[in-house]
Amino acid sequence: MPRPEYVARLHGAKYDLRFCDRSEKTEMLQHYREALAAAAKEAGVSATLLEAAVAKDFWHWVKEERLPVPPKGS
């Protein structure tokens, strides 16, 4: 089953949050929360349930998108 676009957008926001500069964390957290709320609304489930449901898919998405993963400690 293909990944819904709202899940891909949520993963993108999570990626940005995880790997942004420290100075951008507040802005990226707000962006992630907005993406999560929008995705939950579109899916018709709670944000907590959706976040848990797609958590394991995040790294599959990162690999599929061929996104760089900064080394730990950077």
C-alpha positions as CSV (number, residue, x, y, z in Angstrom):
1,M,0.0,0.0,0.0
2,P,1.5,3.4,-1.0
3,R,2.3,5.9,1.8
4,P,-0.3,8.6,2.0
5,E,1.0,12.1,1.1
6,Y,0.0,13.4,4.6
7,V,2.3,10.8,6.1
8,A,5.2,11.8,3.8
9,R,4.7,15.5,4.8
10,L,4.7,14.5,8.5
11,H,7.9,12.5,8.0
12,G,9.4,15.5,6.2
13,A,8.6,17.8,9.2
14,K,10.1,15.2,11.6
15,Y,13.2,15.0,9.5
16,D,13.6,18.7,9.5
17,L,13.1,18.8,13.3
18,R,15.6,16.0,14.0
19,F,18.4,17.3,11.8
20,C,18.0,21.1,12.0
21,D,20.4,23.4,13.7
22,R,19.9,24.1,17.3
23,S,18.9,27.7,16.6
24,E,16.0,26.4,14.4
25,K,14.6,23.8,16.9
26,T,11.7,26.0,18.1
27,E,10.5,26.8,14.6
28,M,10.9,23.3,13.4
29,L,9.0,21.9,16.4
30,Q,6.1,24.2,15.6
31,H,6.2,23.1,12.0
32,Y,6.2,19.4,13.1
33,R,3.2,20.0,15.5
34,E,1.3,21.7,12.7
35,A,2.1,18.9,10.3
36,L,1.0,16.3,12.9
37,A,-2.3,18.1,13.6
38,A,-3.0,18.4,9.9
39,A,-2.1,14.7,9.2
40,A,-4.2,13.5,12.1
41,K,-7.2,15.5,10.9
42,E,-6.8,14.2,7.4
43,A,-6.5,10.6,8.7
44,G,-9.4,11.1,11.1
45,V,-7.5,9.8,14.1
46,S,-5.8,11.4,17.1
47,A,-2.4,12.9,16.8
48,T,-1.0,10.5,19.4
49,L,-2.4,7.5,17.5
50,L,-1.1,8.7,14.2
51,E,2.3,9.5,15.5
52,A,2.7,6.0,17.0
53,A,1.3,4.3,13.9
54,V,3.9,5.9,11.5
55,A,6.9,6.0,13.8
56,K,8.5,2.9,12.4
57,D,7.9,4.0,8.8
58,F,10.0,7.2,9.3
59,W,13.4,5.5,8.7
60,H,12.0,3.6,5.7
61,W,10.9,7.0,4.3
62,V,14.4,8.5,4.9
63,K,16.0,5.6,3.0
64,E,13.4,5.8,0.1
65,E,14.0,9.5,-0.2
66,R,17.8,8.9,0.0
67,L,18.1,11.7,2.6
68,P,21.4,12.1,4.4
69,V,21.6,11.3,8.1
70,P,24.1,13.4,9.9
71,P,26.5,11.5,12.2
72,K,25.6,11.4,15.9
73,G,27.0,14.3,17.8
74,S,26.7,16.8,14.9
